[in-house]
């Protein structure tokens, strides 16, 4: 059930495109305005601790875990905030649709199609989550180097980029594309602030 004073902002996109940093910046701006906010994240790290396969090795089971855990994290985050506040904000560092894009990319990377029933079940799980008030989608900039500590498969990273934006189009999900450009990043933050401050009763 949608809660009237709860705003949910999600971000999705391929790895190392600034999703977490963007969410941290939005969180910091909201907190400076005394708006209660909770941020989810760390799903990849937690999946590895289970342990479950990641990245190009994602399976139906690991994707189902990430989807279910991500949705549960968002519910828990909203419950942790003061319900008497005029506006509460949950920042989903990896919106639920993100897991579906990663899985589709893994399927293409391995060249091993999955059963239609599994594909439809994962889609239903992602679609069951409450829509985001603002959905941000980062764009892969090939000129921005990946941090040295990460040994990513470049082909898989680009496949995630392709499937992320294909999924957004297929599902007709309203979203804002976010590049690595400083001005574009500032615009995304401004959109988030405008939404949260506008939604707060005067």
Helices and strands as residue ranges (DSSP letters): E 6-12, H 19-32, E 36-40, H 43-50, G 55-57, H 60-79, E 88-93, H 96-110, H 116-127, E 134-138, H 154-170, E 176-178, H 182-199
